[in-house]
Each structure stands twice: as structure tokens, then as C-alpha cells.
Amino acid sequence: MTIGAIGPLPQAPDEYDVEYMTQLIDRLDQIHQLLSRAVGTGWQVSNVTADTVLNADSTTTAEIADVLGTLITQMKDRGMLGG
């Protein structure tokens, strides 16, 4: 499932509209499901030194690997990637 661009929420109608609220709740539920599901499984890293700084002007392959490994670890910890 894909979603289009998420813009500002619409203004509330002047009167309570059951159909409008049902559609809004369904749309919010779809967005929540997309944003909260883990991406794939099997993500593992090893020998990573936690590193959250990447100097784009002067870097090494090891530094890039550490930054990527740190990112993967943090995403797994937050449930964004399956382990």
C-alpha cells in the first residue's frame, strides 16, 4: 500500500459528519500502519562502533560502515527494521 503526499489536515466541518469522520479515521489508520510496520527481516550488524557523525569531506570505509551500522541498530531498537 502506498500513500500520497501528506499535507496539512483539513479543517473540521461545521457540523459533525459521520461519513467524513469515518473516512478521516480510515485514512489516519492507513498512514499509521505504513509508518509503524517494520521493513523486512534479517537485519544484523556486527563489530560496529557506535558512530553518529559522518564527515563527508574526510571519511573512511570503516567510518561509513560504523555510521550505517549505528543507524541500522537504532532503527531495529525502535522496531523500524525486523531483526
C-alpha positions as a printed NumPy array, in Angstrom:
array([[  0.   ,   0.   ,   0.   ],
       [  1.3  ,   3.457,  -0.792],
       [  0.071,   6.825,   0.304],
       [  0.219,  10.121,  -1.469],
       [  1.761,  13.279,  -0.127],
       [  0.65 ,  14.105,   3.384],
       [ -0.343,  17.717,   3.603],
       [ -1.985,  19.681,   6.374],
       [ -5.079,  18.15 ,   7.907],
       [ -8.359,  19.561,   6.588],
       [-10.454,  21.931,   8.641],
       [-13.137,  20.325,  10.761],
       [-16.629,  20.543,   9.274],
       [-19.078,  22.974,  10.868],
       [-21.311,  20.095,  11.908],
       [-20.411,  16.547,  12.877],
       [-20.357,  14.422,   9.73 ],
       [-20.212,  10.661,  10.375],
       [-19.104,   9.777,   6.837],
       [-16.347,  12.409,   6.87 ],
       [-15.075,  11.25 ,  10.268],
       [-15.132,   7.591,   9.189],
       [-13.082,   8.423,   6.085],
       [-10.645,  10.519,   8.132],
       [-10.171,   7.775,  10.717],
       [ -9.637,   5.172,   7.973],
       [ -7.03 ,   7.385,   6.285],
       [ -5.204,   8.046,   9.558],
       [ -5.226,   4.314,  10.292],
       [ -3.678,   3.572,   6.877],
       [ -0.929,   6.137,   7.477],
       [ -0.275,   4.774,  10.962],
       [  0.034,   1.208,   9.631],
       [  2.519,   2.29 ,   6.958],
       [  4.648,   4.277,   9.365],
       [  4.682,   1.687,  12.123],
       [  5.47 ,  -1.524,  10.263],
       [  8.947,  -2.985,  10.277],
       [ 10.842,  -3.133,   6.994],
       [ 11.992,  -6.631,   6.203],
       [ 13.633,  -9.136,   8.474],
       [ 17.129, -10.447,   8.986],
       [ 18.874,  -7.125,   9.609],
       [ 22.015,  -7.87 ,  11.626],
       [ 25.211,  -5.938,  12.237],
       [ 28.432,  -6.924,  13.963],
       [ 31.67 ,  -5.269,  15.024],
       [ 30.036,  -1.846,  14.927],
       [ 31.465,   1.059,  16.87 ],
       [ 28.591,   3.455,  17.574],
       [ 29.135,   6.499,  15.374],
       [ 26.571,   9.163,  14.54 ],
       [ 28.896,  11.629,  12.831],
       [ 29.876,  11.3  ,   9.2  ],
       [ 32.455,  13.756,   7.906],
       [ 31.664,  13.882,   4.205],
       [ 34.91 ,  15.726,   3.429],
       [ 37.188,  13.186,   5.077],
       [ 35.917,   9.679,   5.748],
       [ 36.902,   6.033,   5.538],
       [ 35.019,   2.932,   4.545],
       [ 35.126,   1.814,   8.183],
       [ 33.538,   5.085,   9.335],
       [ 30.758,   4.77 ,   6.756],
       [ 30.166,   1.171,   7.872],
       [ 30.03 ,   2.253,  11.544],
       [ 27.553,   5.053,  10.817],
       [ 25.377,   2.696,   8.747],
       [ 25.623,   0.006,  11.43 ],
       [ 24.647,   2.534,  14.097],
       [ 21.656,   3.631,  12.012],
       [ 20.53 ,   0.023,  11.483],
       [ 20.897,  -0.719,  15.209],
       [ 18.868,   2.345,  16.183],
       [ 16.149,   1.537,  13.629],
       [ 15.952,  -2.056,  14.945],
       [ 15.728,  -0.781,  18.524],
       [ 12.744,   1.374,  17.507],
       [ 11.051,  -1.5  ,  15.667],
       [ 11.511,   0.054,  12.24 ],
       [ 13.603,  -2.863,  10.939],
       [ 12.959,  -6.506,  11.636],
       [ 15.81 ,  -8.473,  13.179]])
